[in-house]
Amino acid sequence: AYTLREDELFLLEQACRVADTLALLEAGMKGADLIVAGSMGQLREHPLLSEARQQRALLGRFLAQLQLPDEDGLTTASAQARHAAPAAAL
């Protein structure tokens, strides 16, 4: 449904790679404890939690850079502005 430029295709490819990595991280966490023992025996979050969080943030940045329109034909930025406008008028 979209015609993408070469730079946008690159961003989309990178977003897909990040999504694949995120799926692997989530699969690795399936059934794992969220809190694990660190190198000195201290309790800490599972290291894959932090990496998954970073990958989600990266995916969000890639997708935002694509500025694909939503179902109303508005880009993400213009859709956010549209939703914020009524609140700003109060």
N, C-alpha and C positions, 0 to 999 in steps of 0.2 A: 504493500500500500504506500510505501515511501520511496522516493528517489533520493539516494544519498550520494554526496560527493565522496571523493577518495578519502579525504581526512575524516569524514563521518563514518565511512566504512571501517577505517582503522580503529576509531573509538568503539564502534560496535563490536569489532573483533576482540578488542581488549576487554570490553565489558563481558563478553561471552567467556573469555578465558578466566576472568575473575569469578564469574558465576560457577564455572566448573570447579575451580579451586575451593570455593566456598562449599559446594556440594560435597567435595572430598573431606573437608574439615568437619562438616556436620556429620558425615558418615563415621568419621573417626571418633567423634564424641558420643555417638549413639551408645547408650548403656554405660558410659563412663561416669565416674564421679566428677562433680563440678569442682570439688576441693580435693587437692592432692598434697602429698608431702613434698616439700622443696628439698634442695640439695643438703640443707642442714637440718632436715626433719621438721621444719616449720610448715604450717598449713598455708596453702596458697591456692589461687584459682588454677584450674587446669590450663596449661599454656595454649591449648588450641582455642580456648575461649577468647583470649586476647587477639589471636591471629584472625579468628572469624570476625570479630568486631572490626578489625582493620580492613579486612576484605570487603565487608558490607559498606563501610564508609567509602572505600575506593570505588566500588560498584556504583554507589549513589552519585559520586562525582562524575564518573564516566557517563552515566545516563543523563545527568543534568547537562553536561556539555553537549549532548546530542540535541537537546531542545526539541524533542519530538512533540508534536501537538497532541493534546488530549482529545477525547471524543467530541468536544465542542469546537475543535480546530484551533484552540489556544495552546501556546507553548506553556511549559511548566511555569516559567516566570510570569507570564501574563495571567495565567490561571490563579497563581498565588496573589497577584495584585488585585484581581477581580474579587477574590474572596476577602481580601484585607480591606478593600474600599468601604464596605458598609460599617465595619468596626471603627475605621478612622473617622467616619462621619459623626459618630456618637460623641 
